[in-house]
Amino acid sequence: MNTQHRWTKNAARLCADIGAEDGIDPRYLAAKQARKKTPRKHLQLCKEAARIVPLVLTGEAQQPLVRDLVVLSVEPDGDGQCIRVTVGQYAADTPVSETEVLAALNRIQGLLRSALAQALHRKHTPTLSFCYVGILDGRAG
């Protein structure tokens, strides 16, 4: 059996199988499968925010609950108009709930945005959304 005959036989067998992409133009499949890439400027903004937010939390915040938080990640949320800040906390003397932490972070959101506005050279300062992951296992070192 030559390769042309083998290829024709395999192609006929594959055409007989019904798949999820049958009936869809291949040009549209390639567009859906394209990976959504985060723009470079959004990543730069998040890197700057990751540098500034922990400084404000530990230095300028007057609430002890907020001072004990550790910034784990800063990621663009949506189209770059919002930044998601993920925070955690090392074991504390008094247990705190997620709602208390998020309420405290929302109270100082204005302070964080004004610090970001001073450090960033952008027309609009992004809004901040917070995600609390809870108590962290180990100590950073």
C-alpha positions in Angstrom: 0.0 0.0 0.0 1.6 3.3 -1.1 1.5 6.4 1.0 -1.1 8.2 -1.3 -3.5 5.3 -0.8 -2.9 5.2 3.0 -3.5 9.0 3.3 -6.7 8.7 1.3 -8.0 5.9 3.5 -7.2 7.8 6.7 -8.7 11.0 5.3 -11.9 9.2 4.4 -12.1 7.6 7.9 -11.6 11.0 9.6 -14.2 12.7 7.4 -16.7 10.0 8.4 -16.3 11.0 12.1 -18.5 13.8 13.4 -16.7 16.3 15.6 -17.5 19.4 17.5 -15.9 21.7 14.9 -17.7 20.2 11.9 -19.5 22.8 9.8 -17.4 25.7 11.1 -15.1 27.6 8.9 -11.4 26.9 9.9 -10.6 30.6 9.9 -13.0 31.2 12.8 -11.6 28.2 14.7 -8.1 29.8 14.6 -9.5 33.1 15.9 -11.1 31.4 18.9 -8.1 29.3 19.7 -5.8 32.4 19.7 -4.4 33.0 23.2 -5.6 36.2 24.7 -2.4 38.1 25.5 -2.2 40.7 28.3 -0.9 44.0 26.9 2.5 45.0 27.9 1.4 48.3 29.5 -1.1 46.5 31.7 1.7 44.3 33.0 3.9 47.3 33.6 1.1 48.9 35.6 0.6 45.8 37.7 4.4 45.6 38.4 4.4 49.2 39.6 1.3 48.6 41.7 2.9 45.5 43.2 5.8 47.7 44.3 3.6 50.5 45.7 0.7 48.7 47.4 2.7 46.8 50.0 4.6 50.0 51.0 1.3 51.8 51.6 -0.2 48.9 53.5 2.7 48.6 55.9 3.7 52.2 56.2 0.8 54.6 55.8 -2.2 52.5 56.8 -3.3 53.2 60.4 -5.3 50.0 60.9 -3.3 47.1 62.4 -5.4 44.6 60.5 -4.3 46.1 57.2 -0.6 46.3 58.3 -0.4 42.6 58.8 -1.5 41.8 55.2 0.9 40.5 52.6 0.4 41.2 48.9 0.6 38.0 47.0 -0.1 39.1 43.5 -1.3 42.1 41.4 -3.0 41.3 38.1 -5.0 43.2 35.5 -8.7 42.7 35.8 -10.6 43.1 32.6 -9.5 45.8 30.2 -6.9 47.4 32.4 -9.3 49.8 34.1 -9.2 47.7 37.2 -6.4 45.9 39.1 -7.0 42.8 41.3 -4.8 42.7 44.4 -4.6 39.3 46.1 -3.6 39.5 49.8 -3.0 37.0 52.5 -2.1 37.1 56.2 0.3 35.2 58.3 -1.0 33.6 61.5 -2.3 36.4 63.8 -3.2 36.5 67.5 -6.8 37.1 66.8 -8.7 35.4 64.0 -10.3 37.8 61.4 -12.9 37.0 58.9 -12.7 37.6 55.2 -15.4 40.2 55.3 -13.5 42.2 58.0 -10.3 42.2 55.9 -12.1 43.2 52.6 -14.0 45.9 54.5 -10.8 47.3 55.9 -9.2 47.2 52.4 -12.1 49.0 50.9 -11.9 51.7 53.5 -8.3 52.5 52.5 -8.9 52.1 48.8 -8.8 55.9 48.3 -5.4 56.1 50.1 -4.0 53.3 47.9 -5.3 54.9 44.7 -3.9 58.3 45.6 -0.5 56.7 46.2 -0.7 54.9 42.9 -1.7 58.2 41.2 1.4 59.9 42.6 3.7 57.2 41.5 2.2 56.4 38.1 2.3 58.7 35.1 -1.1 57.9 33.7 -4.1 59.8 32.8 -6.5 57.6 34.8 -5.7 55.7 38.0 -7.1 52.2 37.9 -9.7 51.1 40.4 -8.6 48.3 42.8 -10.4 45.1 43.7 -9.2 42.9 46.5 -9.1 39.1 46.9 -8.3 37.7 50.4 -6.9 34.1 50.4 -6.8 33.7 54.2 -4.1 32.6 56.6 -0.8 31.7 54.9 1.1 28.6 56.1 4.7 29.6 56.3 6.7 32.7 57.1 8.3 34.6 54.2 12.0 34.9 54.5 
